[in-house]
Amino acid sequence: MMHIVKGNVVIDNVWLWRADHDEVGIVANSDNPCKNGIVVDGDDVSAYGLFSEHCLEDLTVWNGNNGLVYFY
């Protein structure tokens, strides 16, 4: 859903949500595939309020250095 490649980025109150149901209650994974909610490749990235839900693999992949998450 979100891929951050640059450094010195501030994330503020982000809710990354892949629909896991529809009006009837079912969504097949192939209907709306999404591997990861967020991938951070930049250094010195700070997140204030980061929510990630219902992805098919890891919700958060953090490869950057010196990052901070204040509320997850």
HUGI-V461825 format. One record per backbone hydrogen bond with DSSP energy under -1.0 kcal/mol. CO is the residue of the C=O (numbers start at 1). NH is the residue of the N-H. Records with the same first field share a line. If there is no record, write none. Layout:
# HUGI-V461825
CO = NH / NH
This chain:
# HUGI-V461825
2 = 39
4 = 41
9 = 46
11 = 48
14 = 51
16 = 53
28 = 31
34 = 56
35 = 57
37 = 2
38 = 61
39 = 4
40 = 63 / 64
43 = 8
45 = 68
46 = 11
47 = 70
48 = 13
49 = 14
51 = 16
53 = 18
59 = 38
61 = 40
65 = 44
68 = 47
71 = 50
